[in-house]
Amino acid sequence: MRLEQPNCWSEHGALQTVLVCSPSVQSIPSLQVAENVQWNAPVQQDVAMENHHSLISVLKQEGVQVIDYALYLDLVTRQLNEQLINRFFVRDLACVFGNTILPGIAGTFMRRAEYDHVHKLLGNWFPETFTKDVTEGVKALEYGDVLILNANAVFINIGMRTSLESVEQMMGHIFQAGFTEIGLISLPRRADTLHLDMNCNVAAEDVVIAKSYMYYLPVQVVNKEGIKGYDMTEKFLHRHGFDIYWLDKYETIPDINFLNINPDTLLISKQAHKQMLKSHPKLKNKRFIEIDVSELEKAGGGIRCMTLPLVRK
Ligand SMILES: NC(=[NH2+])NCCC[C@H](N)C(=O)O
């Protein structure tokens, strides 16, 4: 496998390499089981697999190198990994900050195994840029809670899966990677607001889409020296060059959890309200590619959660 060095300074730069994982070999047979594993609905494995194939084939068509990490696990690890029902939500496991990859720490025990599996591979692939040592003492930091706004600023949610103490421990490494400002917000701790990327997302170089309640929440602004002050969400994002498209009505996963393939192209779910997204003046000329990932979305995450960008140009 040809592997370029990790590089990622935004959410919208042209995606060159992305990490994914296919869904597990398990179906989730009933609503009762689904609810107990914190999913929204039963899932049929073969349909989930079809969804996954549409995802990776569209990415490949768009010229993106797609790496399914599970193919690189040793046999014994792979046999366990295949049983992990959340394994395809790779976004949470690690994050490329500039040219550094930082490991995530599962905020829920059920996801620990897959974090370990991926970290071992990343350590082999990127010995100079990836180390697990940085996670010493860190308890909960899932990267669905992180948006790279631009080459200066990072936005992080303190929520159900990411603790303030953990972010405080990791912040130094984010500054060291080259970023100068981190905005911290704390969103409601509920299933529909689980991660930051289920509440807002970068939709273009200069547009963030956000659930309208975020308007009422403050952001703590931190730089290398410490806490710099506070901004309301809108002002914080404005300062970093973004207009905000506030949504009053939305379907959380499809409408918010999309992926930027490049500055002109958004990859969205067939379930998304495309006309609504397109109705923002700065988004109306964008190219929207729609794919059917409805079966996968029943697991409580969308296209952004299913993709971990390693290289964006
Ligand atoms: N980046 C995200 N929003 N990931 C969603 C992960 C959902 C998954 N069911 C979990 O509980 O972990």
Ligand as a Chemical Component Dictionary entry (heavy atoms), coordinates in Angstrom:
data_LIG
# 
_chem_comp.id                   LIG 
_chem_comp.type                 NON-POLYMER 
_chem_comp.pdbx_formal_charge   1 
_chem_comp.three_letter_code    LIG 
# 
loop_
_chem_comp_atom.comp_id 
_chem_comp_atom.atom_id 
_chem_comp_atom.alt_atom_id 
_chem_comp_atom.type_symbol 
_chem_comp_atom.charge 
_chem_comp_atom.model_Cartn_x 
_chem_comp_atom.model_Cartn_y 
_chem_comp_atom.model_Cartn_z 
_chem_comp_atom.pdbx_ordinal 
LIG N1 N1 N 0 -18.573 10.848 14.944 1  
LIG C1 C1 C 0 -19.743 10.347 15.288 2  
LIG N2 N2 N 1 -20.783 11.141 15.377 3  
LIG N3 N3 N 0 -19.821 9.036  15.565 4  
LIG C2 C2 C 0 -21.040 8.372  15.908 5  
LIG C3 C3 C 0 -20.776 7.057  16.548 6  
LIG C4 C4 C 0 -22.051 6.341  16.912 7  
LIG C5 C5 C 0 -21.825 4.992  17.549 8  
LIG N4 N4 N 0 -23.049 4.254  17.611 9  
LIG C6 C6 C 0 -21.267 5.121  18.963 10 
LIG O1 O1 O 0 -22.011 4.973  19.876 11 
LIG O2 O2 O 0 -20.095 5.348  19.177 12 
# 
loop_
_chem_comp_bond.comp_id 
_chem_comp_bond.atom_id_1 
_chem_comp_bond.atom_id_2 
_chem_comp_bond.value_order 
_chem_comp_bond.pdbx_ordinal 
LIG N1 C1 SING 1  
LIG C1 N2 DOUB 2  
LIG C1 N3 SING 3  
LIG N3 C2 SING 4  
LIG C2 C3 SING 5  
LIG C3 C4 SING 6  
LIG C4 C5 SING 7  
LIG C5 N4 SING 8  
LIG C5 C6 SING 9  
LIG C6 O1 DOUB 10 
LIG C6 O2 SING 11 
# 
